Amino acid sequence: MTADLKHKVVLFIGELGAGKTTFIKALLRSMGSSDVGSSPSFSIINAYNCDDVMVYHVDLYRLDTPEEAFQLGIEEYLYSGDYCFIEWPQLIYDYIEPPYHILRIDVLEDFKRKLTLMS
C-alpha cells in the first residue's frame, strides 16, 4: 500500500466502525512495525517506528474544535516529513495544506468494505 502513496499525509474517512483503525494497524505491520498498534482515541496521537520510518497515527474523534488539535501540535506531525495517518480529519480540513491523500472506507453489505484512495 505505501508504494501507492505519493504523499505521506493520509486522511482516513469513514463512518464509525468502518475499519479505519484496523486498516491502519495492518498498514503499520506491512511497513515493518513490531508494535501491533492501537487506537489513539484517548491518547490522540501514537508514534511508531517502522523500519527506520516514523509513522504518526492521529485520531481526532474526541476533539471538538480545530484549536484543540493545534494545541496538541498537530502541525508538527503534519509537516514533519514522516508518515501521518489521520482518522476523523474533517475537524481540520480547512487547515491542512496539500499534498495529501484521502482514503475513504465505505461499508457495504455482508461486512465488505470499499476503499477509495484519492490524491
Residue pairs with C-beta under 8 A, 6 or more apart in sequence:
1 27
1 30
2 27
2 30
2 31
2 83
4 117
5 101
6 99
6 101
6 119
7 98
7 99
7 100
7 101
7 119
8 81
8 82
8 83
8 84
9 78
9 83
9 84
9 86
9 96
9 99
9 100
9 101
10 83
10 84
10 85
10 86
10 100
10 101
10 102
10 103
11 86
11 89
11 93
11 96
11 100
11 101
11 102
11 103
12 20
12 23
12 24
12 85
12 86
12 87
12 88
12 89
12 103
12 105
13 89
13 90
13 102
13 103
13 104
13 105
14 20
14 104
14 105
14 106
14 107
15 107
17 107
18 105
18 106
18 107
18 113
19 105
19 107
19 113
20 87
20 105
21 37
21 39
21 59
21 87
23 103
23 105
23 115
24 37
24 57
24 85
24 87
25 36
25 37
25 38
27 85
28 35
28 37
28 48
28 50
28 55
28 57
29 36
29 37
31 50
31 51
31 53
31 55
31 83
32 50
32 51
32 53
33 48
33 49
33 50
33 55
35 48
37 46
37 48
37 57
38 46
39 59
40 46
40 57
40 58
40 59
41 59
41 61
41 62
42 62
44 58
44 59
44 60
44 62
44 63
44 72
45 56
45 57
45 58
45 59
45 72
45 74
45 77
46 56
46 57
47 54
47 55
47 56
47 57
48 54
48 55
48 56
48 57
49 55
50 83
53 82
53 83
54 80
54 82
54 83
55 82
55 83
55 84
55 85
56 77
56 80
56 82
56 83
56 84
56 85
57 85
57 87
58 74
58 77
58 84
58 85
58 86
58 87
59 86
59 87
59 88
60 69
60 86
60 87
60 88
60 89
60 90
60 91
60 92
61 87
61 88
63 69
63 91
65 91
66 91
66 92
66 94
66 95
69 91
69 92
70 95
74 92
77 84
78 84
78 96
86 92
89 96
99 119
101 117
101 118
101 119
102 117
102 118
103 115
103 116
103 117
103 118
104 115
104 116
104 118
105 113
105 114
105 115
106 113
106 114
106 116
107 113
108 114
